[in-house]
Amino acid sequence: MKKSRTMLILGIGSPLYSDAAIGRYVIDRLQTPEILRSAAVAYTSVSMRYFEGYDRVLLVAPSESIRSVRRYVGLIAGFFQQVSPLIANIQWSNNILVTGWIIPAHDVSLGIGFSDYSRRFAEEVVADIKRTILSPDGNERLLSR
């Protein structure tokens, strides 16, 4: 991936939990010219090699343990503690500051589909990310909780 932009928006999902569709959906919805001028947009099944070289990292991940969207600003380890116990056990080599959105994941189907319930929350996150990135004070908004 070419890293000419300083911001990365990364959708995360796990084939193990069959929740990959939610992160991929959000990332697909953010593949617009106005967003792509400001940020690199990608999807991964929890590959952290993407983080190198970016000043800002925005993460979108599903979680089955929540009932509404959560926004997180802080160190990456804290974000993943809220998302998944499996990922939380990874030893992070550096203290990466991230802004993240955690989406309720219910009724996912083999990582290729999810419920209207989760889709509604995913659309809420897409709108929030667009509003944040495209606003004149976007960098400040990324760091506010």
N, C-alpha and C positions, 0 to 999 in steps of 0.2 A: 504494500500500500504506500503510495506517495505521501509524504508528510510535509507538504508545503503549507498547510494550515496549522494553526496552533491549538485548535480545539478538536477533541475527539468525542463523538457520541457513539456509545457502544451498547448495543442490545445484547443481553446475555440470557441464555437458556440452557437447560440441561436435558440431553436425551435420556438420561437416567430417570428423571422425574417427569418426562414427557411434557415439559412446559415450554419447549423451544418456540412454539408458535407465537407467543405473546411478545417476546423481545423482537422477533423477526417482523411481526406486524408493525410495531412502533417504528422500527428502522425503515421499513418500506414506505411508511407514511411520511417520513422525514426526508426522503430522497427528492427534494424539490430544489430548483436552482437557487432560490434565496438562502436556503439553509446550507447547501453545498458550497456557496461562496464563503461561508464563515467557518464551516466545520467539516472534518472528515466524518463519514457515517459508515458504521460497519456492524456486523453481527458476529458473535462468537459463542462457542460452547465453552466458555470460561477459559479462554487462552489469554494469558496476561501479557504476552509479547507485544500486544498492540499499544500498550501504555507508553512505551519509550518515545521520547521526543516531543511530547505534547505538553503545553502549558496548562491546559484545562482538560479534564476528563469528566464526561457526563455518562452516567450508567443508567440503564433501564433493566430491571430484573423482576421476575415474578416470585411470589411467595404464597404458599397455601395457608400460611398461618395468620394472615391479616384479612380484614373486611373492607378496608378503604385504602386509597392511595396514600403512601407515605413519601415525603420528601426528606432527603438526608443530605447534610453537608458535614463533611469530616473526613477522617482517615479511612482508607479503603477497607481496612480490617473491620472497622465498626460497621460499615455498610454490609459486608458479607455476613457478619454475625446476625444481622437482621433478616437476611435473605435465606441463608442455608447453613445448617451446621456442618455439612460436608465441605463447603467452600471456606467456611470460617476457620477451619483447621489448617489451611495453607499458611505457611510462614511467609509473610510478605517481606521482600528484601529491602524495601524502602517505604517511607511513610508518604504515600501518594494521597494528596488531598483531592477528593472527588465531590461532585454533586450528583445525587442519585434519586431515582424515582423507583419505588417498589410497588408493583401492581398486584392486586389480589388475583391469584390463579386458581380457578375452580372449574371443574368439568373440562379439563383439557383432554384432548384425544390424540394420543400417540405423537404429540409434538406438531401436529399439522392443523389442529383446529382447537377452538376454545369457545366458551359460552358467550352469549350476548352480555351477560353480567360482567365478565372480564373485558370484553371488547369496549364496553362503555367506559371503564376505567382507563383502558389503553388510549382511547380517544382524548380523555381528559389530560393524560400525560403528554400526548402529541401536541395538543393546544398549548399547554404550559411551557413546553420546551420551545416551541416556535415563538411564543410571546416573549420569552426570556431572551432568546438569542437575537431576535430581530429588534428588540427595544434598544434605544440609545444608551441606556444604563445596564445593558445585558451582563457585562462582567461583574458589576456590583450585585446584581440580582442573583447571579449564580452562587455567590458566597453567602447569601442571606437564607435563613431557615424559614 
